[in-house]
């Protein structure tokens, strides 16, 4: 009888656990992004602590904002990960080439060896996460293609490096987070190849799966595994609300004009 009760208890627990997982899986990207609206890296980090993911989903401090705007906070973003990985090439390249030959070779490389097949996956709310570790002084992201990705709905870019045209990228206010020491300047042809699209990648020491939640602000970048997205967001929201209420009182006490960082949701 005891064994029968134990089996029933385990079966019910298993069903309840599966139900919780299913509920999380049923949240679409839009639902998840609503949960993360306004959340900061610090809040999300606390939420990750709550589910047992301490210090494993926060990218290293080398991954930081290319630019910041403290007035409108437009460097901050929350998005759903679309991933890609570029690797260094080992193909022999003829040098030098005549201009016509070079243009043909360059076009073929961009089209067939180092293209951007992830573009068709971008949609409103996408966060593009690029693993370009080890591909040298290569600018895989620039002001032109970066702006095109934004036109598809990309809300921000996180990369282990490979960013060029940085003046224009900043002027265009494209949120970019990268390792500044690995920013790239050369074109992709002759330097790297596309290795995978929407497969797991590692950036800043963090494993990122397609569909994970990416939050980026002045504190850096944090990633939330999809299966923990709802619990982490709910806990993080409580942290944020408490912080806003406390700081709002201090603003009023000190005569500081209220700003958007202490706006409390009704």
CORHUMO-V374998 format. One record per backbone hydrogen bond with DSSP energy under -1.0 kcal/mol. NH is the residue of the N-H (numbers start at 1). CO is the residue of the C=O. E is the energy in kcal/mol with one decimal. If there is no record, write none. Layout:
nh=NH co=CO e=E
nh=NH co=CO e=E
This chain:
nh=5 co=1 e=-2.4
nh=6 co=2 e=-2.6
nh=7 co=3 e=-2.4
nh=8 co=4 e=-2.2
nh=9 co=5 e=-2.7
nh=10 co=6 e=-2.5
nh=11 co=7 e=-2.3
nh=12 co=8 e=-2.5
nh=13 co=9 e=-2.6
nh=14 co=10 e=-2.5
nh=15 co=11 e=-2.2
nh=16 co=12 e=-2.7
nh=17 co=13 e=-2.6
nh=18 co=14 e=-2.6
nh=19 co=15 e=-2.4
nh=20 co=16 e=-2.1
nh=21 co=17 e=-2.2
nh=22 co=18 e=-2.8
nh=23 co=19 e=-2.4
nh=24 co=20 e=-1.9
nh=25 co=21 e=-2.6
nh=26 co=22 e=-1.8
nh=27 co=24 e=-1.2
nh=32 co=28 e=-2.3
nh=33 co=29 e=-2.6
nh=34 co=30 e=-1.7
nh=35 co=31 e=-1.6
nh=36 co=32 e=-1.4
nh=39 co=36 e=-1.8
nh=44 co=40 e=-2.4
nh=45 co=41 e=-2.6
nh=46 co=42 e=-1.8
nh=47 co=43 e=-2.1
nh=48 co=44 e=-2.3
nh=49 co=45 e=-1.8
nh=50 co=46 e=-1.6
nh=51 co=47 e=-1.1
nh=52 co=49 e=-1.4
nh=53 co=48 e=-3.0
nh=59 co=221 e=-2.3
nh=60 co=204 e=-2.2
nh=63 co=60 e=-2.1
nh=64 co=178 e=-2.5
nh=66 co=176 e=-3.0
nh=73 co=69 e=-1.9
nh=76 co=73 e=-1.5
nh=77 co=216 e=-2.0
nh=79 co=214 e=-2.6
nh=80 co=125 e=-2.6
nh=81 co=212 e=-3.0
nh=82 co=127 e=-2.5
nh=84 co=129 e=-1.8
nh=85 co=196 e=-2.4
nh=86 co=131 e=-2.2
nh=87 co=193 e=-2.7
nh=89 co=191 e=-2.0
nh=102 co=98 e=-3.1
nh=103 co=99 e=-2.5
nh=104 co=100 e=-2.0
nh=105 co=101 e=-2.6
nh=106 co=102 e=-3.2
nh=107 co=103 e=-2.3
nh=108 co=104 e=-2.1
nh=109 co=105 e=-2.1
nh=110 co=106 e=-2.5
nh=111 co=107 e=-2.2
nh=112 co=108 e=-2.5
nh=113 co=109 e=-1.7
nh=114 co=109 e=-3.2
nh=119 co=116 e=-1.8
nh=121 co=118 e=-1.7
nh=122 co=119 e=-1.2
nh=125 co=153 e=-1.9
nh=126 co=123 e=-2.4
nh=127 co=80 e=-2.8
nh=128 co=156 e=-2.0
nh=129 co=82 e=-2.9
nh=130 co=158 e=-3.0
nh=131 co=84 e=-2.5
nh=135 co=132 e=-1.9
nh=138 co=136 e=-2.3
nh=139 co=186 e=-4.2
nh=140 co=138 e=-1.2
nh=141 co=162 e=-2.6
nh=146 co=142 e=-1.8
nh=147 co=143 e=-1.0
nh=148 co=144 e=-1.9
nh=149 co=145 e=-2.3
nh=150 co=146 e=-1.8
nh=151 co=147 e=-1.8
nh=153 co=150 e=-1.7
nh=154 co=149 e=-2.1
nh=155 co=126 e=-3.1
nh=157 co=175 e=-2.3
nh=158 co=128 e=-2.9
nh=159 co=177 e=-2.5
nh=160 co=130 e=-1.6
nh=162 co=182 e=-2.3
nh=164 co=141 e=-2.9
nh=169 co=165 e=-2.4
nh=170 co=166 e=-2.4
nh=171 co=167 e=-2.3
nh=172 co=168 e=-2.8
nh=173 co=170 e=-1.3
nh=174 co=169 e=-2.0
nh=177 co=157 e=-2.4
nh=178 co=64 e=-2.4
nh=182 co=179 e=-2.0
nh=183 co=180 e=-1.3
nh=186 co=137 e=-1.9
nh=191 co=188 e=-2.7
nh=192 co=188 e=-2.1
nh=193 co=87 e=-2.6
nh=194 co=113 e=-2.2
nh=195 co=85 e=-3.5
nh=196 co=85 e=-1.3
nh=198 co=83 e=-3.5
nh=201 co=208 e=-2.2
nh=203 co=206 e=-2.0
nh=206 co=203 e=-1.7
nh=208 co=201 e=-3.1
nh=211 co=81 e=-2.4
nh=212 co=209 e=-2.1
nh=213 co=224 e=-2.6
nh=214 co=79 e=-3.1
nh=215 co=222 e=-2.7
nh=216 co=77 e=-2.6
nh=217 co=220 e=-2.2
nh=220 co=217 e=-2.4
nh=222 co=215 e=-2.6
nh=223 co=57 e=-2.4
nh=224 co=213 e=-2.8
nh=228 co=225 e=-2.1
nh=229 co=226 e=-1.4
nh=232 co=228 e=-2.4
nh=233 co=229 e=-2.1
nh=234 co=230 e=-2.4
nh=235 co=231 e=-2.2
nh=236 co=232 e=-2.8
nh=237 co=233 e=-2.5
nh=238 co=234 e=-1.3
nh=239 co=235 e=-1.7
nh=240 co=236 e=-2.6
nh=241 co=237 e=-2.7
nh=242 co=238 e=-2.0
nh=243 co=239 e=-2.1
nh=244 co=240 e=-2.7
nh=245 co=241 e=-2.2
nh=246 co=242 e=-2.0
nh=247 co=243 e=-2.7
nh=248 co=244 e=-2.7
nh=249 co=245 e=-1.7
nh=250 co=246 e=-1.6
nh=251 co=247 e=-2.8
nh=252 co=248 e=-2.4
nh=253 co=249 e=-2.4
nh=254 co=250 e=-2.4
nh=256 co=251 e=-2.6
nh=262 co=259 e=-1.9
nh=263 co=260 e=-1.1
